[in-house]
Amino acid sequence: MISIIFGKTKPINYIIVLTFLFIFYWIVHFMLFGKIYGPEEVIGQLLVVSILFFSFFLVNFIVKRNKITGTNSFAILFYALLMVIFPETLADSNAIFSSFFLLLASRRLLSMRSLKNIKFKVFDATLWILVSTLFYDWAVLFLLLVFIAVYFYQPKIKKNWLVPFSAIFVFLMITQCVLILSNNQDFLLNHYEFKFSPNMVYFSYWGHSTKLICYVLGAFAVGLISFVKLGKGNIGQVVNMRLIAMAFVIGIILNILKLSDHVYPIMVTFFPATVFCTKYIESIRRANIKEMILMASIVVPFIIFFSSMALK
């Protein structure tokens, strides 16, 4: 049933996922975190929800345009289910905005596979990553992904290695002009502190630490299976999967460095994990086994979510 619905790309799939996500977003804010918003704050939250919705379209666009997955809607399904497993990330608007801009950067980096307009794509990707750092300073680690992509696709052209630095210069100039106009020149010094402030209370609770460890190990497991199933037949896909795997590792490091009270950056790892899960599901040939795994993929996140609410 699930494989029939999400095994194809239909508008109804977006309606199902986004309707659920809209309801779930407010459940997390009102019931899980007990937040109360005034009229002006509600408008701000609707903007955040809009960015979150657009992220789903972006995820689907990236995996289809770059032929990372097949013609199905499993990617948006898994992207939503990861939010059920980690509902706290929906309460962190910085996670949503930072993830959105990192998705834009990923779109440009993965499209380098075509070997067309490499310099423009490197520049754009660097710029989007720098914008994401306005929400999480440690997102600057994703700049490593730009240089890794250059190494994978066109390492012999020296100008490609210099493009990120030109993007950094442009970003600093534009940001500084905006800060001067807004009379907030100290923002850069105050924001980019690069503090290591892990929330030990969060990690000390067995439910949170176990969930994070199981998530990382599970993502690595399905990612490894995806690599094995992919084989060496399509070099372009193998390189893209390596890039996605590196993005996941960097995202986990960012999560460890940045996780603290009211800061839950785990969402930056959702896109790579979604790709791993989708590739794994696509590799299963037997329909009954695929259906069972999809059912478990839906049921388990809700068990985790309701267990968290019961123990809160």
Salt bridges, closest charged atoms under 4 A:
GLU88 OE1 - LYS211 NZ 3.83
ASP124 OD2 - ARG108 NH2 3.00
ASP137 OD1 - LYS258 NZ 2.91
GLU193 OE1 - LYS195 NZ 3.67
